Amino acid sequence: MDIYKNHVSGILIIKKINDATHRVVLTSDFGNKLIDFEISGDNFKLNYVLADLDKKIVINFLKNDFQQLLKQKYPVSESFENEKSKIYLSKLDKKQYYLFFNKENGLLNQIIYTKNNKEKIDFTFEAKKHIFADSLNLQHKDFKINIKLFQITETE
């Protein structure tokens, strides 16, 4: 995770608790808990945060990012395509989501979140199956924040 010129690395665990709620825990490389929260569409419960990360702006970024990332339903209002992707547009209030599905394998590989017609966050995925991503790159367009997540397998 790169926030401005600071780099934080560790292990991120996302567990689905029920149909609407996920628990997100970030630990250091050595296993010390950095942040632990539960999140759903409109709810956010902070279970633990390390004192150095206990800043309103950090908590709000993580809350917003993971609410956008873990969103499950996108009502489609338009669809179109380019050379590589089938693109679906979902509009909710002043928010718009562009969902890009790879034409070759049919998997979701990118979501671009916009608000008031300005691109806010670019979620780019690499996946071999439709149920989870092998990697995720979350790039903010109006702040110097970049989060890269990689799935850890038993062989790593």
Secondary structure as UniProt FT lines:
FT   STRAND          2..3
FT   TURN            4..5
FT   STRAND          6..7
FT   STRAND          11..16
FT   STRAND          22..27
FT   TURN            29..30
FT   STRAND          33..39
FT   STRAND          44..49
FT   HELIX           51..53
FT   HELIX           56..69
FT   STRAND          76..81
FT   STRAND          85..92
FT   TURN            93..94
FT   STRAND          95..102
FT   TURN            103..105
FT   STRAND          108..115
FT   TURN            116..117
FT   STRAND          118..126
FT   STRAND          135..140
FT   STRAND          145..150
FT   TURN            154..155
//
